[in-house]
Amino acid sequence: MRLHEYQAKQVFADAGVPTPASQLAETVDEAVDAAEEIGYPVAIKAQVHVGGRGKAGGIKLVEDAEEAREAAEDILGMDLKGYHVSTVLVEEAVDFVNELYVGVTMDRGAGKPVAMVSTKGGVNIEEVAEEDPDAIAREHVDPAFGMHPYQARKVVYDAGVDRDVANDVASVLTTLYRLWDDRDGSDVEVNPLMITSDDEVVAADAVMNVDDDALFRQPEIAGMGEEAAEGDELERKADEYGFDYVRLDGNVGIIGNGAGLVMTTLDLVDHYGGSPANFLDVGGGAKAQRIANALDMVFSDDNVDSVVFNIFGGITRGDEVANGINQALEQFDEIPKPVVVRLAGTNAEEGMEILNEDLVTVEHTLEDAVQRAVEYAQEVEA
């Protein structure tokens, strides 16, 4: 479960992480009033679950009331990578001299949580990890003992953080680890953690994702999740249908049964030059209506240009899936997006025979199915 920036900052601030003064606004007038109260300059930031908001026009720095009104009018109501912006965070601007990245996540390869620090903050940390992995210092933590103070200091110094602020950065990192542990986090990060000319550290952004399966013991966070989902129709649908769903930035819709199978499909889409639009796991034993609901969700995403359906039958039967696909698609006078289907496992052959090939493209291997879906999406882009 993902929190909005303003919600994550609330959690961070309550734990002692320095954050800028800010107010949430749902209207242009509220945004201007908040800016006047906080004092210029301020940043006006769209509150949606996507990265790269600044490059997409979702974050603007303003110097006076006229600019604040103009920025709020531009951002509120805009479509930002498929998300409708209904709220903005009006936040005190930070006069910074340096930007860092600090975060905690689970290193599944090592089987341990890992704390990370980089002096290359303020940019996409995934790109940094790919292009210059040595720019990110890492320290694995034994979950039985938690993060020792020396570990926080070590990873901060390994990253090359200036000694004048190293202890404060280590303190922020220690707090993030405690939140990650106490709140059943999957990821917590600050990017950027800004360093001011007075050697103060300020969390200018905040990310907090929490394990869905642990929400029963995190009632406060669960309540925030319900509020966060209100702004996105697809996430509301996912909750209603009971799907494991994550929206991404690409244009190839992906439906599968089982998290591993869906992740494999995402990787193959990327491998063949495409960009995944979502993670959608329909689960085991999916019946026809559940399959129809999954297609309804993916078709509802305006970013999707093609759909790949990857089902391996175990508990799930291929003929049930095929019936669900046919029933869903027969509701349309015209299929809104091309659909590619790959079935394997239990009753896969029966399912192949049932599928209406006037409505879908059938491929017998996952590689062929993914390549075809990527081709369809590229044709739309062209």
Contacts in CASP RR format, 6 or more apart in sequence:
PFRMAT RR
TARGET T0000
AUTHOR 0000-0000-0000
METHOD contacts of the structure
MODEL  1
MRLHEYQAKQVFADAGVPTPASQLAETVDEAVDAAEEIGYPVAIKAQVHV
GGRGKAGGIKLVEDAEEAREAAEDILGMDLKGYHVSTVLVEEAVDFVNEL
YVGVTMDRGAGKPVAMVSTKGGVNIEEVAEEDPDAIAREHVDPAFGMHPY
QARKVVYDAGVDRDVANDVASVLTTLYRLWDDRDGSDVEVNPLMITSDDE
VVAADAVMNVDDDALFRQPEIAGMGEEAAEGDELERKADEYGFDYVRLDG
NVGIIGNGAGLVMTTLDLVDHYGGSPANFLDVGGGAKAQRIANALDMVFS
DDNVDSVVFNIFGGITRGDEVANGINQALEQFDEIPKPVVVRLAGTNAEE
GMEILNEDLVTVEHTLEDAVQRAVEYAQEVEA
1 209 0 8 1.000
1 210 0 8 1.000
1 211 0 8 1.000
1 212 0 8 1.000
1 215 0 8 1.000
1 221 0 8 1.000
1 222 0 8 1.000
1 225 0 8 1.000
1 228 0 8 1.000
2 49 0 8 1.000
2 208 0 8 1.000
2 209 0 8 1.000
2 228 0 8 1.000
3 11 0 8 1.000
3 207 0 8 1.000
3 208 0 8 1.000
3 209 0 8 1.000
3 210 0 8 1.000
3 221 0 8 1.000
3 224 0 8 1.000
3 225 0 8 1.000
3 228 0 8 1.000
4 47 0 8 1.000
4 48 0 8 1.000
4 49 0 8 1.000
4 87 0 8 1.000
4 228 0 8 1.000
5 45 0 8 1.000
5 47 0 8 1.000
5 89 0 8 1.000
5 205 0 8 1.000
5 206 0 8 1.000
5 207 0 8 1.000
6 22 0 8 1.000
6 24 0 8 1.000
6 47 0 8 1.000
6 87 0 8 1.000
6 89 0 8 1.000
7 208 0 8 1.000
7 224 0 8 1.000
7 225 0 8 1.000
7 227 0 8 1.000
7 228 0 8 1.000
8 188 0 8 1.000
8 206 0 8 1.000
8 207 0 8 1.000
8 208 0 8 1.000
9 19 0 8 1.000
9 22 0 8 1.000
9 203 0 8 1.000
9 206 0 8 1.000
11 179 0 8 1.000
11 183 0 8 1.000
11 206 0 8 1.000
11 208 0 8 1.000
11 221 0 8 1.000
12 19 0 8 1.000
12 175 0 8 1.000
12 176 0 8 1.000
12 179 0 8 1.000
12 190 0 8 1.000
12 203 0 8 1.000
12 206 0 8 1.000
12 208 0 8 1.000
13 19 0 8 1.000
15 175 0 8 1.000
15 178 0 8 1.000
15 179 0 8 1.000
16 175 0 8 1.000
17 172 0 8 1.000
17 175 0 8 1.000
17 176 0 8 1.000
17 190 0 8 1.000
17 203 0 8 1.000
17 206 0 8 1.000
18 172 0 8 1.000
18 200 0 8 1.000
18 201 0 8 1.000
18 202 0 8 1.000
18 203 0 8 1.000
19 202 0 8 1.000
19 203 0 8 1.000
19 206 0 8 1.000
20 91 0 8 1.000
20 92 0 8 1.000
20 93 0 8 1.000
20 94 0 8 1.000
20 202 0 8 1.000
20 203 0 8 1.000
20 204 0 8 1.000
21 38 0 8 1.000
21 91 0 8 1.000
21 92 0 8 1.000
22 38 0 8 1.000
22 89 0 8 1.000
22 90 0 8 1.000
22 91 0 8 1.000
22 92 0 8 1.000
23 34 0 8 1.000
23 37 0 8 1.000
23 38 0 8 1.000
23 89 0 8 1.000
23 90 0 8 1.000
24 34 0 8 1.000
24 47 0 8 1.000
24 87 0 8 1.000
24 88 0 8 1.000
24 89 0 8 1.000
24 90 0 8 1.000
25 31 0 8 1.000
25 33 0 8 1.000
25 34 0 8 1.000
25 72 0 8 1.000
25 87 0 8 1.000
25 88 0 8 1.000
25 89 0 8 1.000
25 90 0 8 1.000
26 76 0 8 1.000
26 86 0 8 1.000
26 87 0 8 1.000
27 76 0 8 1.000
28 69 0 8 1.000
28 72 0 8 1.000
28 73 0 8 1.000
28 76 0 8 1.000
31 44 0 8 1.000
31 68 0 8 1.000
31 69 0 8 1.000
31 71 0 8 1.000
31 72 0 8 1.000
31 76 0 8 1.000
31 88 0 8 1.000
31 90 0 8 1.000
32 65 0 8 1.000
32 68 0 8 1.000
32 69 0 8 1.000
32 72 0 8 1.000
34 42 0 8 1.000
34 90 0 8 1.000
35 42 0 8 1.000
35 44 0 8 1.000
35 62 0 8 1.000
35 65 0 8 1.000
35 68 0 8 1.000
35 90 0 8 1.000
36 65 0 8 1.000
38 90 0 8 1.000
38 91 0 8 1.000
38 92 0 8 1.000
39 92 0 8 1.000
40 62 0 8 1.000
40 63 0 8 1.000
40 64 0 8 1.000
40 68 0 8 1.000
40 93 0 8 1.000
41 61 0 8 1.000
41 62 0 8 1.000
41 63 0 8 1.000
41 93 0 8 1.000
42 61 0 8 1.000
42 62 0 8 1.000
42 68 0 8 1.000
42 90 0 8 1.000
42 91 0 8 1.000
42 92 0 8 1.000
42 93 0 8 1.000
43 59 0 8 1.000
43 60 0 8 1.000
43 61 0 8 1.000
43 62 0 8 1.000
43 89 0 8 1.000
43 90 0 8 1.000
43 91 0 8 1.000
43 92 0 8 1.000
43 93 0 8 1.000
44 59 0 8 1.000
44 60 0 8 1.000
44 62 0 8 1.000
44 68 0 8 1.000
44 71 0 8 1.000
44 72 0 8 1.000
44 75 0 8 1.000
44 88 0 8 1.000
44 89 0 8 1.000
44 90 0 8 1.000
44 91 0 8 1.000
45 53 0 8 1.000
45 58 0 8 1.000
45 59 0 8 1.000
45 88 0 8 1.000
45 89 0 8 1.000
45 90 0 8 1.000
45 91 0 8 1.000
46 53 0 8 1.000
46 57 0 8 1.000
46 58 0 8 1.000
46 59 0 8 1.000
46 75 0 8 1.000
46 78 0 8 1.000
46 80 0 8 1.000
46 85 0 8 1.000
46 88 0 8 1.000
47 85 0 8 1.000
47 86 0 8 1.000
47 87 0 8 1.000
47 88 0 8 1.000
47 89 0 8 1.000
48 80 0 8 1.000
48 81 0 8 1.000
48 83 0 8 1.000
48 84 0 8 1.000
48 85 0 8 1.000
48 231 0 8 1.000
48 232 0 8 1.000
49 83 0 8 1.000
49 228 0 8 1.000
49 232 0 8 1.000
49 235 0 8 1.000
49 247 0 8 1.000
50 56 0 8 1.000
50 80 0 8 1.000
50 81 0 8 1.000
50 82 0 8 1.000
50 83 0 8 1.000
50 249 0 8 1.000
51 81 0 8 1.000
51 124 0 8 1.000
51 249 0 8 1.000
52 124 0 8 1.000
53 59 0 8 1.000
53 80 0 8 1.000
56 80 0 8 1.000
56 81 0 8 1.000
57 74 0 8 1.000
57 75 0 8 1.000
57 78 0 8 1.000
57 80 0 8 1.000
58 75 0 8 1.000
58 78 0 8 1.000
58 80 0 8 1.000
58 85 0 8 1.000
60 67 0 8 1.000
60 71 0 8 1.000
60 74 0 8 1.000
60 75 0 8 1.000
61 93 0 8 1.000
62 68 0 8 1.000
62 70 0 8 1.000
62 71 0 8 1.000
68 90 0 8 1.000
72 88 0 8 1.000
75 85 0 8 1.000
75 88 0 8 1.000
76 85 0 8 1.000
76 86 0 8 1.000
76 87 0 8 1.000
76 88 0 8 1.000
77 84 0 8 1.000
77 85 0 8 1.000
77 86 0 8 1.000
78 84 0 8 1.000
78 85 0 8 1.000
79 85 0 8 1.000
79 302 0 8 1.000
81 249 0 8 1.000
81 303 0 8 1.000
82 301 0 8 1.000
82 302 0 8 1.000
82 303 0 8 1.000
83 231 0 8 1.000
83 232 0 8 1.000
83 247 0 8 1.000
84 231 0 8 1.000
84 232 0 8 1.000
84 233 0 8 1.000
86 231 0 8 1.000
94 194 0 8 1.000
94 196 0 8 1.000
94 202 0 8 1.000
94 204 0 8 1.000
95 196 0 8 1.000
95 197 0 8 1.000
96 192 0 8 1.000
96 194 0 8 1.000
96 195 0 8 1.000
96 196 0 8 1.000
96 197 0 8 1.000
96 202 0 8 1.000
96 204 0 8 1.000
97 195 0 8 1.000
97 196 0 8 1.000
97 197 0 8 1.000
98 119 0 8 1.000
98 162 0 8 1.000
98 194 0 8 1.000
98 195 0 8 1.000
99 121 0 8 1.000
99 122 0 8 1.000
99 192 0 8 1.000
99 193 0 8 1.000
99 194 0 8 1.000
99 195 0 8 1.000
99 204 0 8 1.000
100 117 0 8 1.000
100 118 0 8 1.000
100 119 0 8 1.000
100 121 0 8 1.000
100 159 0 8 1.000
100 161 0 8 1.000
100 169 0 8 1.000
100 192 0 8 1.000
100 193 0 8 1.000
100 194 0 8 1.000
100 195 0 8 1.000
101 116 0 8 1.000
101 117 0 8 1.000
101 118 0 8 1.000
101 120 0 8 1.000
101 121 0 8 1.000
101 122 0 8 1.000
101 125 0 8 1.000
101 128 0 8 1.000
101 136 0 8 1.000
101 189 0 8 1.000
101 190 0 8 1.000
101 191 0 8 1.000
101 192 0 8 1.000
101 193 0 8 1.000
102 115 0 8 1.000
102 116 0 8 1.000
102 117 0 8 1.000
102 169 0 8 1.000
102 172 0 8 1.000
102 173 0 8 1.000
102 176 0 8 1.000
102 189 0 8 1.000
102 190 0 8 1.000
102 191 0 8 1.000
102 193 0 8 1.000
103 115 0 8 1.000
103 116 0 8 1.000
103 117 0 8 1.000
103 173 0 8 1.000
103 176 0 8 1.000
103 187 0 8 1.000
103 188 0 8 1.000
103 189 0 8 1.000
103 190 0 8 1.000
103 191 0 8 1.000
104 113 0 8 1.000
104 114 0 8 1.000
104 115 0 8 1.000
104 116 0 8 1.000
104 173 0 8 1.000
104 176 0 8 1.000
104 177 0 8 1.000
104 180 0 8 1.000
104 187 0 8 1.000
104 188 0 8 1.000
104 189 0 8 1.000
105 113 0 8 1.000
105 114 0 8 1.000
105 116 0 8 1.000
105 180 0 8 1.000
105 186 0 8 1.000
105 187 0 8 1.000
105 188 0 8 1.000
105 189 0 8 1.000
106 112 0 8 1.000
106 113 0 8 1.000
106 114 0 8 1.000
106 186 0 8 1.000
107 113 0 8 1.000
107 114 0 8 1.000
107 138 0 8 1.000
107 140 0 8 1.000
110 140 0 8 1.000
112 140 0 8 1.000
112 141 0 8 1.000
112 142 0 8 1.000
112 143 0 8 1.000
113 140 0 8 1.000
113 141 0 8 1.000
113 143 0 8 1.000
113 177 0 8 1.000
113 180 0 8 1.000
113 181 0 8 1.000
114 138 0 8 1.000
114 139 0 8 1.000
114 140 0 8 1.000
114 141 0 8 1.000
115 138 0 8 1.000
115 139 0 8 1.000
115 140 0 8 1.000
115 141 0 8 1.000
115 147 0 8 1.000
115 151 0 8 1.000
115 152 0 8 1.000
115 155 0 8 1.000
115 173 0 8 1.000
115 176 0 8 1.000
115 177 0 8 1.000
116 125 0 8 1.000
116 136 0 8 1.000
116 137 0 8 1.000
116 138 0 8 1.000
116 139 0 8 1.000
116 155 0 8 1.000
117 136 0 8 1.000
117 137 0 8 1.000
117 155 0 8 1.000
117 156 0 8 1.000
117 158 0 8 1.000
117 159 0 8 1.000
117 161 0 8 1.000
117 169 0 8 1.000
117 173 0 8 1.000
118 125 0 8 1.000
118 128 0 8 1.000
118 135 0 8 1.000
118 136 0 8 1.000
118 137 0 8 1.000
118 159 0 8 1.000
119 135 0 8 1.000
119 159 0 8 1.000
119 160 0 8 1.000
119 161 0 8 1.000
120 128 0 8 1.000
120 132 0 8 1.000
120 135 0 8 1.000
120 136 0 8 1.000
121 128 0 8 1.000
121 191 0 8 1.000
121 192 0 8 1.000
121 193 0 8 1.000
122 191 0 8 1.000
122 192 0 8 1.000
122 205 0 8 1.000
125 136 0 8 1.000
125 189 0 8 1.000
125 191 0 8 1.000
128 135 0 8 1.000
128 136 0 8 1.000
129 136 0 8 1.000
136 159 0 8 1.000
137 155 0 8 1.000
137 156 0 8 1.000
137 158 0 8 1.000
137 159 0 8 1.000
137 160 0 8 1.000
138 155 0 8 1.000
139 151 0 8 1.000
139 152 0 8 1.000
139 154 0 8 1.000
139 155 0 8 1.000
139 158 0 8 1.000
141 147 0 8 1.000
141 151 0 8 1.000
141 177 0 8 1.000
143 181 0 8 1.000
146 177 0 8 1.000
146 181 0 8 1.000
147 173 0 8 1.000
147 174 0 8 1.000
147 177 0 8 1.000
147 178 0 8 1.000
149 170 0 8 1.000
149 174 0 8 1.000
152 170 0 8 1.000
152 171 0 8 1.000
152 173 0 8 1.000
152 174 0 8 1.000
152 177 0 8 1.000
153 166 0 8 1.000
153 167 0 8 1.000
153 170 0 8 1.000
155 173 0 8 1.000
156 166 0 8 1.000
156 169 0 8 1.000
156 170 0 8 1.000
156 173 0 8 1.000
157 163 0 8 1.000
157 166 0 8 1.000
161 169 0 8 1.000
162 195 0 8 1.000
164 199 0 8 1.000
165 195 0 8 1.000
165 199 0 8 1.000
165 201 0 8 1.000
168 199 0 8 1.000
168 200 0 8 1.000
168 201 0 8 1.000
169 193 0 8 1.000
169 201 0 8 1.000
172 190 0 8 1.000
172 193 0 8 1.000
172 201 0 8 1.000
172 203 0 8 1.000
176 188 0 8 1.000
176 189 0 8 1.000
176 190 0 8 1.000
179 185 0 8 1.000
179 188 0 8 1.000
179 208 0 8 1.000
180 187 0 8 1.000
180 188 0 8 1.000
183 208 0 8 1.000
183 210 0 8 1.000
183 218 0 8 1.000
183 221 0 8 1.000
184 210 0 8 1.000
184 211 0 8 1.000
184 214 0 8 1.000
184 215 0 8 1.000
184 217 0 8 1.000
184 218 0 8 1.000
185 208 0 8 1.000
185 209 0 8 1.000
185 210 0 8 1.000
185 211 0 8 1.000
185 214 0 8 1.000
186 209 0 8 1.000
186 210 0 8 1.000
186 211 0 8 1.000
187 207 0 8 1.000
187 208 0 8 1.000
187 209 0 8 1.000
188 207 0 8 1.000
188 208 0 8 1.000
188 209 0 8 1.000
189 206 0 8 1.000
189 207 0 8 1.000
190 203 0 8 1.000
190 204 0 8 1.000
190 205 0 8 1.000
190 206 0 8 1.000
190 207 0 8 1.000
191 205 0 8 1.000
191 207 0 8 1.000
192 204 0 8 1.000
192 205 0 8 1.000
193 201 0 8 1.000
193 202 0 8 1.000
193 203 0 8 1.000
193 204 0 8 1.000
194 201 0 8 1.000
194 202 0 8 1.000
194 203 0 8 1.000
194 204 0 8 1.000
195 201 0 8 1.000
196 202 0 8 1.000
210 218 0 8 1.000
210 221 0 8 1.000
212 244 0 8 1.000
215 221 0 8 1.000
215 222 0 8 1.000
216 222 0 8 1.000
229 235 0 8 1.000
229 236 0 8 1.000
229 239 0 8 1.000
230 236 0 8 1.000
232 247 0 8 1.000
233 300 0 8 1.000
234 245 0 8 1.000
234 247 0 8 1.000
234 297 0 8 1.000
234 300 0 8 1.000
234 301 0 8 1.000
235 245 0 8 1.000
235 247 0 8 1.000
237 293 0 8 1.000
237 296 0 8 1.000
237 297 0 8 1.000
237 300 0 8 1.000
238 244 0 8 1.000
238 245 0 8 1.000
238 280 0 8 1.000
238 297 0 8 1.000
241 290 0 8 1.000
241 293 0 8 1.000
241 294 0 8 1.000
241 297 0 8 1.000
243 280 0 8 1.000
243 281 0 8 1.000
243 282 0 8 1.000
243 293 0 8 1.000
243 294 0 8 1.000
243 297 0 8 1.000
244 259 0 8 1.000
244 279 0 8 1.000
244 280 0 8 1.000
244 281 0 8 1.000
244 283 0 8 1.000
245 278 0 8 1.000
245 279 0 8 1.000
245 280 0 8 1.000
245 281 0 8 1.000
245 297 0 8 1.000
246 278 0 8 1.000
246 279 0 8 1.000
247 277 0 8 1.000
247 278 0 8 1.000
247 301 0 8 1.000
248 275 0 8 1.000
248 276 0 8 1.000
248 277 0 8 1.000
248 278 0 8 1.000
248 279 0 8 1.000
249 275 0 8 1.000
249 277 0 8 1.000
249 303 0 8 1.000
250 274 0 8 1.000
250 275 0 8 1.000
250 276 0 8 1.000
250 277 0 8 1.000
250 303 0 8 1.000
251 274 0 8 1.000
251 275 0 8 1.000
251 277 0 8 1.000
251 303 0 8 1.000
251 304 0 8 1.000
251 305 0 8 1.000
251 306 0 8 1.000
251 377 0 8 1.000
251 380 0 8 1.000
251 381 0 8 1.000
252 269 0 8 1.000
252 274 0 8 1.000
252 275 0 8 1.000
252 276 0 8 1.000
252 277 0 8 1.000
252 304 0 8 1.000
252 305 0 8 1.000
252 306 0 8 1.000
252 307 0 8 1.000
252 308 0 8 1.000
252 373 0 8 1.000
252 374 0 8 1.000
252 377 0 8 1.000
253 276 0 8 1.000
253 277 0 8 1.000
253 278 0 8 1.000
253 280 0 8 1.000
253 298 0 8 1.000
253 301 0 8 1.000
253 304 0 8 1.000
253 306 0 8 1.000
253 307 0 8 1.000
253 308 0 8 1.000
253 373 0 8 1.000
254 262 0 8 1.000
254 265 0 8 1.000
254 266 0 8 1.000
254 269 0 8 1.000
254 276 0 8 1.000
254 277 0 8 1.000
254 278 0 8 1.000
254 279 0 8 1.000
254 280 0 8 1.000
254 298 0 8 1.000
254 307 0 8 1.000
254 308 0 8 1.000
254 310 0 8 1.000
255 262 0 8 1.000
255 280 0 8 1.000
255 282 0 8 1.000
255 291 0 8 1.000
255 294 0 8 1.000
255 295 0 8 1.000
255 298 0 8 1.000
255 307 0 8 1.000
255 308 0 8 1.000
255 309 0 8 1.000
255 310 0 8 1.000
256 262 0 8 1.000
256 265 0 8 1.000
256 280 0 8 1.000
256 281 0 8 1.000
256 282 0 8 1.000
256 283 0 8 1.000
256 309 0 8 1.000
256 310 0 8 1.000
256 311 0 8 1.000
257 281 0 8 1.000
257 282 0 8 1.000
257 283 0 8 1.000
257 284 0 8 1.000
257 285 0 8 1.000
257 286 0 8 1.000
257 311 0 8 1.000
257 312 0 8 1.000
257 313 0 8 1.000
257 316 0 8 1.000
258 281 0 8 1.000
258 282 0 8 1.000
258 283 0 8 1.000
258 284 0 8 1.000
259 281 0 8 1.000
261 310 0 8 1.000
261 312 0 8 1.000
262 279 0 8 1.000
262 280 0 8 1.000
262 281 0 8 1.000
262 310 0 8 1.000
263 279 0 8 1.000
264 310 0 8 1.000
264 366 0 8 1.000
265 276 0 8 1.000
265 308 0 8 1.000
265 310 0 8 1.000
265 366 0 8 1.000
265 370 0 8 1.000
266 276 0 8 1.000
266 279 0 8 1.000
268 366 0 8 1.000
268 367 0 8 1.000
268 370 0 8 1.000
269 275 0 8 1.000
269 276 0 8 1.000
269 308 0 8 1.000
269 370 0 8 1.000
269 373 0 8 1.000
269 374 0 8 1.000
270 276 0 8 1.000
271 370 0 8 1.000
272 367 0 8 1.000
272 370 0 8 1.000
272 371 0 8 1.000
272 374 0 8 1.000
273 374 0 8 1.000
274 374 0 8 1.000
274 377 0 8 1.000
274 378 0 8 1.000
275 377 0 8 1.000
277 298 0 8 1.000
277 301 0 8 1.000
277 303 0 8 1.000
277 304 0 8 1.000
278 298 0 8 1.000
278 301 0 8 1.000
278 304 0 8 1.000
280 294 0 8 1.000
280 297 0 8 1.000
280 298 0 8 1.000
282 290 0 8 1.000
282 291 0 8 1.000
282 294 0 8 1.000
283 316 0 8 1.000
284 314 0 8 1.000
284 315 0 8 1.000
284 316 0 8 1.000
285 315 0 8 1.000
285 316 0 8 1.000
285 317 0 8 1.000
285 320 0 8 1.000
286 294 0 8 1.000
286 311 0 8 1.000
286 316 0 8 1.000
286 320 0 8 1.000
286 321 0 8 1.000
287 320 0 8 1.000
287 324 0 8 1.000
288 320 0 8 1.000
288 321 0 8 1.000
288 323 0 8 1.000
288 324 0 8 1.000
288 327 0 8 1.000
289 324 0 8 1.000
291 320 0 8 1.000
291 321 0 8 1.000
291 323 0 8 1.000
291 324 0 8 1.000
291 325 0 8 1.000
291 328 0 8 1.000
292 324 0 8 1.000
292 325 0 8 1.000
292 327 0 8 1.000
292 328 0 8 1.000
295 307 0 8 1.000
295 325 0 8 1.000
295 328 0 8 1.000
295 329 0 8 1.000
295 339 0 8 1.000
296 328 0 8 1.000
298 304 0 8 1.000
298 307 0 8 1.000
298 337 0 8 1.000
299 307 0 8 1.000
299 336 0 8 1.000
299 337 0 8 1.000
304 337 0 8 1.000
305 337 0 8 1.000
305 376 0 8 1.000
305 377 0 8 1.000
305 380 0 8 1.000
305 381 0 8 1.000
306 337 0 8 1.000
306 338 0 8 1.000
306 339 0 8 1.000
306 340 0 8 1.000
306 373 0 8 1.000
306 374 0 8 1.000
306 376 0 8 1.000
306 377 0 8 1.000
306 380 0 8 1.000
307 337 0 8 1.000
307 338 0 8 1.000
307 339 0 8 1.000
307 340 0 8 1.000
307 373 0 8 1.000
308 339 0 8 1.000
308 340 0 8 1.000
308 341 0 8 1.000
308 342 0 8 1.000
308 369 0 8 1.000
308 370 0 8 1.000
308 372 0 8 1.000
308 373 0 8 1.000
309 321 0 8 1.000
309 325 0 8 1.000
309 339 0 8 1.000
309 340 0 8 1.000
309 341 0 8 1.000
309 342 0 8 1.000
309 360 0 8 1.000
309 369 0 8 1.000
310 342 0 8 1.000
310 366 0 8 1.000
310 369 0 8 1.000
310 370 0 8 1.000
311 318 0 8 1.000
311 321 0 8 1.000
311 341 0 8 1.000
311 342 0 8 1.000
311 343 0 8 1.000
311 344 0 8 1.000
312 344 0 8 1.000
312 345 0 8 1.000
313 321 0 8 1.000
313 343 0 8 1.000
313 344 0 8 1.000
313 345 0 8 1.000
313 346 0 8 1.000
313 347 0 8 1.000
313 348 0 8 1.000
314 345 0 8 1.000
314 346 0 8 1.000
315 346 0 8 1.000
316 346 0 8 1.000
317 346 0 8 1.000
317 347 0 8 1.000
318 343 0 8 1.000
318 345 0 8 1.000
318 346 0 8 1.000
318 347 0 8 1.000
318 348 0 8 1.000
318 350 0 8 1.000
318 351 0 8 1.000
319 347 0 8 1.000
319 350 0 8 1.000
319 351 0 8 1.000
319 354 0 8 1.000
320 347 0 8 1.000
321 343 0 8 1.000
321 351 0 8 1.000
322 341 0 8 1.000
322 343 0 8 1.000
322 350 0 8 1.000
322 351 0 8 1.000
322 352 0 8 1.000
322 354 0 8 1.000
322 355 0 8 1.000
323 354 0 8 1.000
325 339 0 8 1.000
325 341 0 8 1.000
325 355 0 8 1.000
325 359 0 8 1.000
325 360 0 8 1.000
326 354 0 8 1.000
326 355 0 8 1.000
326 356 0 8 1.000
326 359 0 8 1.000
329 335 0 8 1.000
329 339 0 8 1.000
329 356 0 8 1.000
329 359 0 8 1.000
329 360 0 8 1.000
330 356 0 8 1.000
330 359 0 8 1.000
335 359 0 8 1.000
338 361 0 8 1.000
338 373 0 8 1.000
338 376 0 8 1.000
339 359 0 8 1.000
339 360 0 8 1.000
339 361 0 8 1.000
340 360 0 8 1.000
340 361 0 8 1.000
340 362 0 8 1.000
340 363 0 8 1.000
340 369 0 8 1.000
340 370 0 8 1.000
340 372 0 8 1.000
340 373 0 8 1.000
340 376 0 8 1.000
341 355 0 8 1.000
341 360 0 8 1.000
341 361 0 8 1.000
341 362 0 8 1.000
341 363 0 8 1.000
341 369 0 8 1.000
342 362 0 8 1.000
342 363 0 8 1.000
342 364 0 8 1.000
342 365 0 8 1.000
342 366 0 8 1.000
342 368 0 8 1.000
342 369 0 8 1.000
343 351 0 8 1.000
343 352 0 8 1.000
343 355 0 8 1.000
344 366 0 8 1.000
352 362 0 8 1.000
352 364 0 8 1.000
355 362 0 8 1.000
361 372 0 8 1.000
363 369 0 8 1.000
363 372 0 8 1.000
END
